[in-house]
């Protein structure tokens, strides 16, 4: 529906649409024009719009006008001639788009006798500013994190990438929420097929509301049956900027303090921002530990079951006797011990997440110690099981991506089930199933196990930043995510010091 030509009709439409909305504000005013002043009104939502900006740039500007405009001019020409000093305003003829703009924090001005209205950019809703990163905290590196305000998040990215080729394509998703969602990428570095595929998947979303970026993730991922995340989630602007510089695409949604990075690989999920801010020596040690911890988080309980129940002869004799003596008084089979402790650990983890920060951490640590010690003293589980479950839990926390850690938690129970039924054969069968599943996954056309699989697509150059991270001067090319003609990111230069 288009804007009506009379002010009364437009005011009646807006008032009916915003009936019983106590935060809706409409003010009458007069705009100087030739041959006679024009009646007008402004409409906005209290607190969503910046009241000070409305008063200073719109109402006061019109009230103090000295250069009247002609009635035959367009609404923006009339306001410009009248001396309105707002930095950003535009014409709009669709009433639906005007209502969406107003509900997003903009101010709408209707003029009598004009079939178009003016939208002023006056968004000023309260926010918590730029917070500190909590989930992906680092010792060395920026401490900033994304906030719930879309424009703040795009500004944080532009501070780090001051390039005109950084594109921010914005769209509205959600029939009722009309949530602003932005696709951010480097125009000359990102692969066009990945950008177009991301745009197509976003355009295909038809839902009432998008409350968080997690809605978008679930609606655009390749394989919804897989527990493994096929997009990477981050709260850190520096991590998102680094991914964009590599040729990846970021998706940011209003009201969400996270960004989606795509394509995603298993290798990228095990990389942390701090890996690149410190010298490569420590990263050469920490990165393999993360990969080992990921395997342990999924496989350790199943491996214990296979060895302790089906193949105890593969253990050292003293260890076998020690474990057998500890389990002699336990009334449950080994698989019941494992499941009992794993479920207790899951309950403690869930309770720790729901409670306030300091209390949650204390509950997780104290609860784990008390429950484990009490279970051993009561003869419900053996000490070896407590140690295995504790190491498994600690290994899960070593993953930089908590969604990958959650996927490994689910996979762990599959491995436990097959290992408890078939021993080592079941354990290796479960591990092979997981490996085949990972090899079959793709994220926007990129193999999930790249560069460990299909590494030849980029001449195995991406292996320099995988299990080990080589010095920065050795990683002169961008990963496979980048467009073919934009692989070089660092020119070879003479280095100081020893060669």
ChimeraX attribute file (.defattr): number of C-alpha atoms within 10 A of each C-alpha:
attribute: neighborCount
match mode: 1-to-1
recipient: residues
	/A:1	8
	/A:2	15
	/A:3	20
	/A:4	21
	/A:5	16
	/A:6	15
	/A:7	20
	/A:8	16
	/A:9	13
	/A:10	20
	/A:11	19
	/A:12	11
	/A:13	15
	/A:14	16
	/A:15	16
	/A:16	9
	/A:17	11
	/A:18	15
	/A:19	10
	/A:20	9
	/A:21	10
	/A:22	9
	/A:23	11
	/A:24	18
	/A:25	14
	/A:26	16
	/A:27	11
	/A:28	13
	/A:29	14
	/A:30	15
	/A:31	22
	/A:32	24
	/A:33	21
	/A:34	14
	/A:35	11
	/A:36	12
	/A:37	14
	/A:38	19
	/A:39	18
	/A:40	20
	/A:41	19
	/A:42	22
	/A:43	22
	/A:44	28
	/A:45	23
	/A:46	17
	/A:47	14
	/A:48	20
	/A:49	24
	/A:50	20
	/A:51	17
	/A:52	11
	/A:53	17
	/A:54	20
	/A:55	12
	/A:56	14
	/A:57	17
	/A:58	20
	/A:59	18
	/A:60	15
	/A:61	19
	/A:62	23
	/A:63	15
	/A:64	12
	/A:65	18
	/A:66	12
	/A:67	15
	/A:68	20
	/A:69	26
	/A:70	19
	/A:71	19
	/A:72	13
	/A:73	14
	/A:74	17
	/A:75	25
	/A:76	18
	/A:77	13
	/A:78	23
	/A:79	25
	/A:80	17
	/A:81	19
	/A:82	22
	/A:83	21
	/A:84	21
	/A:85	15
	/A:86	17
	/A:87	9
	/A:88	9
	/A:89	18
	/A:90	13
	/A:91	16
	/A:92	19
	/A:93	16
	/A:94	15
	/A:95	18
	/A:96	13
	/A:97	14
	/A:98	24
	/A:99	18
	/A:100	16
	/A:101	20
	/A:102	23
	/A:103	19
	/A:104	22
	/A:105	21
	/A:106	24
	/A:107	29
	/A:108	24
	/A:109	22
	/A:110	26
	/A:111	24
	/A:112	22
	/A:113	17
	/A:114	19
	/A:115	19
	/A:116	24
	/A:117	28
	/A:118	21
	/A:119	23
	/A:120	26
	/A:121	22
	/A:122	25
	/A:123	21
	/A:124	17
	/A:125	15
	/A:126	11
	/A:127	11
	/A:128	8
	/A:129	12
	/A:130	17
	/A:131	14
	/A:132	16
	/A:133	18
	/A:134	12
	/A:135	13
	/A:136	18
	/A:137	19
	/A:138	15
	/A:139	9
	/A:140	12
	/A:141	14
	/A:142	17
	/A:143	17
	/A:144	17
	/A:145	24
	/A:146	27
	/A:147	25
	/A:148	20
	/A:149	21
	/A:150	19
	/A:151	15
	/A:152	16
	/A:153	25
	/A:154	17
	/A:155	12
	/A:156	20
	/A:157	22
	/A:158	17
	/A:159	12
	/A:160	13
	/A:161	17
	/A:162	9
	/A:163	11
	/A:164	9
	/A:165	12
	/A:166	18
	/A:167	15
	/A:168	18
	/A:169	12
	/A:170	14
	/A:171	15
	/A:172	17
	/A:173	22
	/A:174	16
	/A:175	13
	/A:176	11
	/A:177	16
	/A:178	19
	/A:179	21
	/A:180	19
	/A:181	23
	/A:182	23
	/A:183	21
	/A:184	25
	/A:185	25
	/A:186	24
	/A:187	17
	/A:188	15
	/A:189	22
	/A:190	22
	/A:191	21
	/A:192	13
	/A:193	12
	/A:194	22
	/A:195	21
	/A:196	11
	/A:197	14
	/A:198	21
	/A:199	14
	/A:200	12
	/A:201	13
	/A:202	21
	/A:203	12
	/A:204	12
	/A:205	16
	/A:206	12
	/A:207	14
	/A:208	12
	/A:209	14
	/A:210	25
	/A:211	15
	/A:212	17
	/A:213	20
	/A:214	15
	/A:215	14
	/A:216	20
	/A:217	21
	/A:218	14
	/A:219	15
	/A:220	19
	/A:221	20
	/A:222	17
	/A:223	15
	/A:224	13
	/A:225	7
	/A:226	13
	/A:227	15
	/A:228	22
	/A:229	25
	/A:230	27
	/A:231	25
	/A:232	21
	/A:233	24
	/A:234	22
	/A:235	24
	/A:236	27
	/A:237	26
	/A:238	22
	/A:239	21
	/A:240	28
	/A:241	23
	/A:242	15
	/A:243	20
	/A:244	24
	/A:245	21
	/A:246	23
	/A:247	27
	/A:248	27
	/A:249	26
	/A:250	26
	/A:251	24
	/A:252	28
	/A:253	30
	/A:254	23
	/A:255	18
	/A:256	19
	/A:257	21
	/A:258	24
	/A:259	28
	/A:260	22
	/A:261	23
	/A:262	25
	/A:263	25
	/A:264	25
	/A:265	23
	/A:266	23
	/A:267	17
	/A:268	19
	/A:269	20
	/A:270	19
	/A:271	21
	/A:272	18
	/A:273	19
	/A:274	17
	/A:275	19
	/A:276	15
	/A:277	14
	/A:278	13
	/A:279	14
	/A:280	16
	/A:281	13
	/A:282	11
	/A:283	22
	/A:284	16
	/A:285	13
	/A:286	16
	/A:287	20
	/A:288	16
	/A:289	16
	/A:290	20
	/A:291	20
	/A:292	13
	/A:293	22
	/A:294	22
	/A:295	17
	/A:296	22
	/A:297	26
	/A:298	26
	/A:299	25
	/A:300	20
	/A:301	25
	/A:302	29
	/A:303	21
	/A:304	25
	/A:305	27
	/A:306	27
	/A:307	19
	/A:308	18
	/A:309	18
	/A:310	17
	/A:311	13
	/A:312	18
	/A:313	11
	/A:314	10
	/A:315	12
	/A:316	10
	/A:317	11
	/A:318	9
	/A:319	11
	/A:320	16
	/A:321	13
	/A:322	12
	/A:323	17
	/A:324	15
	/A:325	12
	/A:326	16
	/A:327	21
	/A:328	11
	/A:329	13
	/A:330	16
	/A:331	12
	/A:332	16
	/A:333	11
	/A:334	20
	/A:335	20
	/A:336	14
	/A:337	20
	/A:338	24
	/A:339	17
	/A:340	16
	/A:341	22
	/A:342	22
	/A:343	11
	/A:344	17
	/A:345	20
	/A:346	13
	/A:347	13
	/A:348	20
	/A:349	19
	/A:350	13
	/A:351	17
	/A:352	20
	/A:353	15
	/A:354	10
	/A:355	13
	/A:356	10
	/A:357	11
	/A:358	9
	/A:359	13
	/A:360	17
	/A:361	17
	/A:362	13
	/A:363	18
	/A:364	18
	/A:365	13
	/A:366	12
	/A:367	18
	/A:368	19
	/A:369	14
	/A:370	10
	/A:371	16
	/A:372	24
	/A:373	14
	/A:374	13
	/A:375	18
	/A:376	17
	/A:377	12
	/A:378	12
	/A:379	16
	/A:380	19
	/A:381	27
	/A:382	25
	/A:383	17
	/A:384	16
	/A:385	25
	/A:386	22
	/A:387	12
	/A:388	18
	/A:389	21
	/A:390	18
	/A:391	16
	/A:392	23
	/A:393	21
	/A:394	13
	/A:395	22
	/A:396	25
	/A:397	16
	/A:398	18
	/A:399	23
	/A:400	20
	/A:401	22
	/A:402	16
	/A:403	17
	/A:404	20
	/A:405	23
	/A:406	18
	/A:407	16
	/A:408	21
	/A:409	21
	/A:410	13
	/A:411	19
	/A:412	22
	/A:413	17
	/A:414	20
	/A:415	26
	/A:416	26
	/A:417	18
	/A:418	21
	/A:419	28
	/A:420	24
	/A:421	16
	/A:422	14
	/A:423	23
	/A:424	21
	/A:425	14
	/A:426	21
	/A:427	26
	/A:428	19
	/A:429	16
	/A:430	22
	/A:431	21
	/A:432	12
	/A:433	14
	/A:434	15
	/A:435	12
	/A:436	11
	/A:437	13
	/A:438	17
	/A:439	16
	/A:440	12
	/A:441	19
	/A:442	19
	/A:443	18
	/A:444	20
	/A:445	13
	/A:446	18
	/A:447	21
	/A:448	26
	/A:449	20
	/A:450	25
	/A:451	26
	/A:452	17
	/A:453	12
	/A:454	15
	/A:455	16
	/A:456	14
	/A:457	12
	/A:458	18
	/A:459	11
	/A:460	16
	/A:461	19
	/A:462	20
	/A:463	20
	/A:464	18
	/A:465	19
	/A:466	20
	/A:467	21
	/A:468	16
	/A:469	25
	/A:470	17
	/A:471	16
	/A:472	13
	/A:473	13
	/A:474	13
	/A:475	19
	/A:476	16
	/A:477	19
	/A:478	21
	/A:479	27
	/A:480	23
	/A:481	24
	/A:482	23
	/A:483	20
	/A:484	14
	/A:485	9
	/A:486	16
	/A:487	18
	/A:488	14
	/A:489	13
	/A:490	13
	/A:491	9
	/A:492	11
	/A:493	7
	/A:494	8
	/A:495	8
	/A:496	6
	/A:497	5
	/A:498	4
	/A:499	5
